[in-house]
Amino acid sequence: MGDAKEMAVLDEEPTGGSDVREWLSFRLGKLDYAVDILRVLEIRVWESTTRIPYSSPFVQGLINLRGAIVPVIDLRLRLGLSAKQPDGETVILVLNVEHPQGSRTLAMIVDQIQDVIEVSGSDVRSADRFNLNINERFVYGLMDVNSNMTVLLDIDTVLDVDDSERHAS
């Protein structure tokens, strides 16, 4: 997801093909984002996490998911947004993330779930031409959903905590 070959396809003319995928959209502040719904394992109500000493500021902590210990990422902090106290609409998305070392279960905190949207490859636009205030490596593309711009995230890159540590050093 999000490699140069795939991104090149985003600017081509619509092909009329049936390349429709479903994405789960959610809100962070006033902006809408989405992740590939096939990566979503579970949507959980907000619960407190166990903090990990000396971890990155965006690593909120750990939760116990039916016996498995899962790291929780504060997506607001990961994307460079300001922190927000959880409220009644805050949820934790549990996701399957692919890394060079293999797949891994991670979770991320989002402000509010929006909807499941259908995304056709021909409707996705490259983010290169826009001045987004987030790391472009995190963005698969942009899409207009009901006159609202939605940022489609490359969840493998966004939640690659090890990669962020490598870039920090």
C-alpha positions, 0 to 999 in steps of 0.5 A: 500500500502506498508504494511508488507504483500504486501512487502513480496509478492515482493520477491516471484517468478513470479506467471504469474498472471495479477497483472499489475498496471499503475504508473506515472513516473517522475524525481527528479534530475537524479533519476526516481520515480513513483506513482500509477496512480490511485492516480493522480487527475491532473497534473498541470504546475508549479505555485507559492504557498502561503507560510504557516508560521511555516510549515515544510521546505518541505511544499512549501505552498498552491494552490487554486484548483477550490475553494479547498485549497490544501497543496503542498509538495516539494518532493525533500525536503521531500526525503532529496534531495537539493532544485531546482528552478522551471523551464519549466519542473517542474510540480505539481501532485495533488494526492488523499492520504489515511490517518488514518483520511480518504482521502485527496487531496495533491499536490507535486512538481516534476522536470519532468514527464516521462511516464506511466509505467505498473508494474507487481507485479512480477517485483517489488523488495523490497528496503530493500537490497539496500542502498537508501538515502531516508526513506525506509518507503516511498518506495513501491519497485524498478523496472527496467524500460528500464535499469533505476532503478525506485523507486515506492513510497508509496505515502500515507506515503510520503505525510503523513505530520502529520506523519512527525511531530510526528516523529520529536517530 
